[in-house]
Amino acid sequence: MPTSGQASGSLDLEHSQDGATVYTRSTTPNTLAASSVSEATPLLLQKHGDSRPRYTISAVKAEAWKHGDSRPRYTISAVKAEAWVSTIELALIWHPKIGMVLTKILLCYAIPIFGTQILEYSLMMASVISIGHISTEALAASTLGTMTASVSGLSIIHGFASALDSLLPQAWTSDRPQNVGLWTQRMTVLMTLIMIPILGIWLNAEVILLKLRQEPAIARLAGIYLRWFSWSLPGQAISIIMRRFYQAQGLVHIPTVIMVVIAPINALLCWLLVWGPGPLNAGFIGAPIASTISFNLMAVILLVCARWFIPDTTFHPINRQCFREIGKLFQLGLSGVGQIASEWWSWECVALAASQLGPTPLAAQSVLLVSSSTAFQTPYSLGMATTVRVGNLLGSGHAQMAKLAAETAIGMSLVVAMILSTIFMTFRANWGYLFNDEEKVVSLVASVLPVVALFQIVDGATAVSDGVLRARGMLGLGAIINICSYYVVGLPAGVALAFWAHLGLKGLWSGLSIALFCAAAISMFVVYKTNWDLEVSKARERLAEEREGVVPV
């Protein structure tokens, strides 16, 4: 709906002879039109009452050349698309062309993030696969060690790092882009402190697992695995932080390219250190050593590439400011742990419950978990792209475009979910054969896959809605939604259906579906009721208070 004082009419697109996009708006009785996008087109069009400077493509080039900086920052086509999309904000109406442009921008963010996620997942899978051929005991120990590392360490690191999703994208498009570097430094300091208790758990994993009544032989090997794997923790923490550092600035392809290099190196190291010739063959401990080398190498490359590809305006000098506001950043990160780790842990709870059903349901649970986790990488990547895009738009003061970006992302998640659901339903009868040849396991997988296919629809919507909440800095609300949906509703319902209603594994996954439906419904309602102008004001207040040394949580 056009607001008061704006002309109403339809939105049209034309193309000039040189192929540049032309935006016109037919009105009655007048016609408003924007000229062809060229090097004189403002990158972000100035709105009434907005005195902030707007830059043209020519001005950006001149500024770069003036400082002797010839490194490419933006392609002309990307700047044209950005300028055109910014123009649409004046219309305050939806048009299919708007959706197409926003979809293209979100895909440009999401596809590289998806590649990074899958390749990182392959690092862990290569370790498990290489150990799996040693013995069943070694496979069980590596699986237990990996699960312990995920629950007690990696989920916590990812949760705290999600605080950067609320801070970096807004800082990047504000008038203080150096805050991107400052917040990254502060998170690095915080992560260093967080790693201390995590390392304490990993180095004493054998004792802890024995207290939890695990098999002594398995607990011993899992403890050995974690002692070697603990050397990878600094590299993993730095990599997680640096990926968000790049993503906030739209450089989502750089981590992907680095992962393309690291993944085959990791696979080669796993083979050499687990199955290689005598001097290199370390056996069971070869896999965690390979992971340690790969993750630390990735961190080093990410840090080195930052000097080549990141604008100088992003960097903040290392000084005592990086030690300020650590306590408040910890509070924001703790909310991120509640949002991300609580969901992560709920899936591990389902795995523990499935282990009580017998070996066949446990084997089927492994197949279903790997399948759903792999499928989830697509909506998760879209959610991360949404976080960056919405955060950038809020930081630059474009409330209406942030709203349209969020709505477009939710629509895209539903399309992706329908595709994934169709794949699961079409191949459900033979899906289990990809992982196991036992007929009972394959049959059980086929019977539960319709439930998995059903919750794909809401799983994707939840991932994107959570991304919007992170962009708005509402990690605390996201944590409350997930904790209530999983631990108050979903998991109790799943246990009741599995053990009291005797639905077994299907009951557990039905409980997960209920949790996801609850989380999606609440999150989407919160996004729908968002006052986007107020969110822009909050972003400006956050940036203004940062100038005064105060960080709102």
URCORCOR-V935421 format. One line per field, one symbol per residue. psi: psi as a letter, one per 40 degrees, with the letter a starting at -180 (. if undefined). A space follows every 50 residues. Layout:
psi = ???
This chain:
psi = hiiheiiiaihihihideeihhhihhiheihhiiiihaeehhdhihiheh eiiiiiddddddddddefhehhdiiddddddddddddddddfiiiddddd ddddddddddddddddddddddddddddddddediddddddddddddddd decddddddddedddeddddddeaegeedddddddddddddddddddddd ddefdddddddefihdddddddddddddddeeddddddddddddddddee feddddddddddddddddddddddeaicdehebdeddddddddddddddd ddddddddehidedihihaedeeifddddddddddddddddddddddddd dddddeeidddddddddddddddddddddddddddddddddddddefgdd ddddddddddddddddddddddddddeddeddeddiehdddddddddddd ddddeddddddddddddddddeefddddddddddddddcddddddddddd efebddddddddddddddddddddddddehgddddddddddddddddeeh hi.
